[in-house]
Amino acid sequence: MKLPSDLEIASQAPLVPIADIARAAGIPEEHLEPYGRFVAKVNVKARGDLARQPRGKYVVVTAVTPTPLGEGKTATSVGLAQGIAKIGKRSMLALRQPSMGPTFGIKGGAAGAGYAQVIPMESLNLHLTGDFHAVTAAHNLLAAMVDNHIYQGNALNLDPQTVAWRRVMDVNDRALRNVIVGLGEAADGVPRQTGFDITAASEVMVILMLATGLKDLRGRLGRIVVGYTRSGEAVTAEQLRAAGAMAVILKDAINPNLMQTLEHTPALIHAGPFGNIATGNSSVLACQLGIHAAEYLITEAGFGADMGFERFVNVKCRVSGMQPDAAVLVVTVRALKMNSGRHRVVPGRPLPPAMLEENPADVLAGADNLRAHIAIVRSVGVSPVVAINAFPGDHDSEHEVIRQIAREAGARVAVYRGVAGGGEGARELAQAVVEAADEPQDFRYTYDLALPLKAKIEAVATKIYGADGVDYTPEASRALKNFEALGYGEFPVVIAKTHLSISSNPKLRGAPKGWRLPVREVRLAAGAGYVYAICGDMRTMPGLPSHPAAENIDLDEDGNVTGLF
Amino acid sequence: MKLPSDLEIASQAPLVPIADIARAAGIPEEHLEPYGRFVAKVNVKARGDLARQPRGKYVVVTAVTPTPLGEGKTATSVGLAQGIAKIGKRSMLALRQPSMGPTFGIKGGAAGAGYAQVIPMESLNLHLTGDFHAVTAAHNLLAAMVDNHIYQGNALNLDPQTVAWRRVMDVNDRALRNVIVGLGEAADGVPRQTGFDITAASEVMVILMLATGLKDLRGRLGRIVVGYTRSGEAVTAEQLRAAGAMAVILKDAINPNLMQTLEHTPALIHAGPFGNIATGNSSVLACQLGIHAAEYLITEAGFGADMGFERFVNVKCRVSGMQPDAAVLVVTVRALKMNSGRHRVVPGRPLPPAMLEENPADVLAGADNLRAHIAIVRSVGVSPVVAINAFPGDHDSEHEVIRQIAREAGARVAVYRGVAGGGEGARELAQAVVEAADEPQDFRYTYDLALPLKAKIEAVATKIYGADGVDYTPEASRALKNFEALGYGEFPVVIAKTHLSISSNPKLRGAPKGWRLPVREVRLAAGAGYVYAICGDMRTMPGLPSHPAAENIDLDEDGNVTGLF
């Protein structure tokens, strides 16, 4: 039987007024700001009232190394929240907001899939309440003030060659990756080479994601370093007097957005930082609000456990002060087959037919990847629950192999059938998660913040990725030393590497051994509060394919959206 | 007595729930989409229900040639709407949404002034419901698809040299006026010189302003011409298959935004096209909705009667099918003093002290300007009501001179004191407007659409501006001939000229005679549906001053906005 399309399912689903969803979650109506009938912002001030409700269990959803097509981690998170409701417990979701740009490019939506979706899916995949637009506007106001400062006489003696603050736009536009601005006449500014990133890659997005309140947001914005003086001192947004106006632009964006799943469980959608150079997690505030609004708060961390989950632990949890009670590790038959190294998956193209044949041996050949991710979750003292996200073409024998691998590793395991079955299809997973979350956890960070920056990078490389060590370019070593001298040594680190391998080489499958992490360059995100190490080519502005998804998107005679997915 | 600041007045004003405002205007709740508690979108579908209510009178507010500081036209519109309510009639406002970029530059807000404001003023001057962001996103998606088309092989044979579609951003950023995009490696696109305009200058903004419904919006987007093939054929957004996705991005933006004045009369805020190269009027849809939601619909046209009012008549009214019942002509003592040619006013600086002294002779010396604007309004068969917007430093003798000039010209005249007095201060004006609107009007356009493009430009130049004729560069003549050959000959025309003189020379005061309009260049806005003639230097991307307003804007300890005005 063929499922209806995601858009068909989503657009035919009945919606419950968002005020009812909020009431059921114990969110006081006075803190609710409606945006249409089915979306509302929850004012951060609700935190005080919500704290009087008991604290729920905190469940993070991560995955094995994904194929370029993704393994349905969002759909599993959504279905799990629905499944927890099915077994009689109150659940809350906390997810990132999808980026609008890629909706019109190659990617398609990010609202879940099938009968495990957040709705209204059009709102989710388009503007929602405008938070991304606010990030874009705040980011670009600072950029304009940087160039204006140079043009108006450069009183701070900012060295234009060191300006690292680019501009952003929520669109897939390769032509904006590298640009020269300030051309024309003298009154048109000072020429300078720079570029645009997609909004999800903005440091302002990470600041929105990590802020614990308006005051913290304002402080972080002020600490953004846009470049350096000719004598090497950092120049901040505070010194440019831009941070106050940026905070004003973001004053509504800081409030998480409340939506609902297809089965009317509540979902907080907030912030959408990139998974490669940024944190790849939804906001701290959504989790701080959500943890007191349900018995189980389900949140998703981007990409595999080596990526978003590691940052969830070492960046997000440090800021939020929260600790997970269980981690769901999403695995698919196709991901393990790809990790066998026997198949090649190309983004934008269907899977090779050989991958769809019944072949438990291929699955087993990719088992090292699953084992490594289970070990990553265990390394921070959290109980893993392996969730086999069942696809229509899967075979029982293949699922059985995964169950076997998980059991041998001592992990709970469940087959998740929420895409086809909604919450009903997630009962087995929900039950396993509830059991795991009842166990005592021994949560710990991967490294101590007091360590030198290099030691922190090495801790992630060896303990999480299984590398033998780290190699730095001379520039990277110099920059790390400089960041420590400037007082940024106690920041956590984010490793910007491929998500298609646990290693930094996207071609290495399984659980690569005998390799070293090459750090080409390091950068400072002083407002977000971390140092990030670039290992490989990191695209921060996608391009459009030869036939963008936009070409098929339109309104029908009645004004309904068609072709969105 | 000194008035409290606009922000103090606005932030201390009690707000009525927007649902109550809508109910009082007869807007059915089912067509209301709340955005927070005090702003709502009115779905265009409400037009059907509203049409069952009687049609109100339609009043357009225009002005004499303004000083660079503006003459309080928005404040007069707001106060007039409040004043009409004071004399016992139901009023509705239809205004443009202010651009956010200039809020952080030099301009300050555009919500009215003193006791004649639209609130919440922070919403109005920041994101409101995101319509400007949607215009930005739709515009830039098309830009990305243009560059992507060239990069992916250029199947339509678009000549990159002819691409007129720039990018837009709602920020004051001179460094973006002229840029080169597509630098970097081969995968980073094709290098090309282009630039950014502020969002208010986008053709998409004009399309939003002129659209009579979703289907019309979709059609107009498809007709946008982005450039030409090497053989001279127009290449459209429809051919690039971008228009459907653009319409999807704009599907909520098409619904006008309902707000309230300080005295809780309703205000529809919708679209904000530039006054120089674009139409400078609020949306057709807001007027079509508003005219059945009140006894008097007050709308504002940008700049002087030669600018926004002429386009109101010849572009907006043609599309909306509506005709004004009266025109309010705002005049100030300082505007006529400036028009005497005896004083020099510089933007961003206070008025010269000599202009503040009692001097009815200077006012009289500027009278020709007022007479010319009265004649412009009469030329299209509408009754003018001269509104003297009283400023604190004015003298009665000066007001008396203006009354005299107006009476001699046979126009109604009233002193407007709404900034200091709210609706109470607008009673005299409201009464005059009600009387004028009761007269039979003899509305007519300035030109017939069937005339050649040059004849239409000449009609505006001679009948509205009082020019002796028009001079075209050879390029402009060639382009006009080409537009006619391509089938765009029946479009109305927009003359992009300075607003600081009725002529095209910003230095000429009063009612200049003996001059000819120099048309340097003509451009096509095929989606908006007009041809525009560039006469002089038109800035479409403002810059920031040496001390941007952003430097003083911040959040206080309680998260309230400070320094916005």
Interface residues (C-beta under 8 A of the other chain):
Chain A: E33 P34 Y35 G36 R37 K41 M100 F104 L126 H127 T129 G130 H133 A134 T136 A137 N140 L141 A143 A144 M145 D147 N148 Y151 Q152 G153 M169 D170 V171 N172 D173 R174 A175 L176 R177 N178 V179 I180 V181 G182 L183 G184 A187 D188 G189 V190 R192 Q193 L214 K215 R218 R241 A242 A243 G244 A245 A247 V248 I249 K251 D252 G543 L544 S546 P548 A550 E551 N552 I553 D554 L555 E557 G559 V561 G563 L564
Chain B: E33 P34 Y35 G36 R37 K41 M100 F104 L126 H127 T129 G130 H133 A134 T136 A137 N140 L141 A143 A144 M145 D147 N148 Y151 Q152 G153 M169 D170 V171 N172 D173 R174 A175 L176 R177 N178 V179 I180 V181 G182 L183 G184 A187 D188 G189 V190 R192 Q193 L214 K215 R218 R241 A242 A243 G244 A245 A247 V248 I249 K251 D252 G543 L544 S546 P548 A550 E551 N552 I553 D554 L555 E557 G559 V561 G563 L564
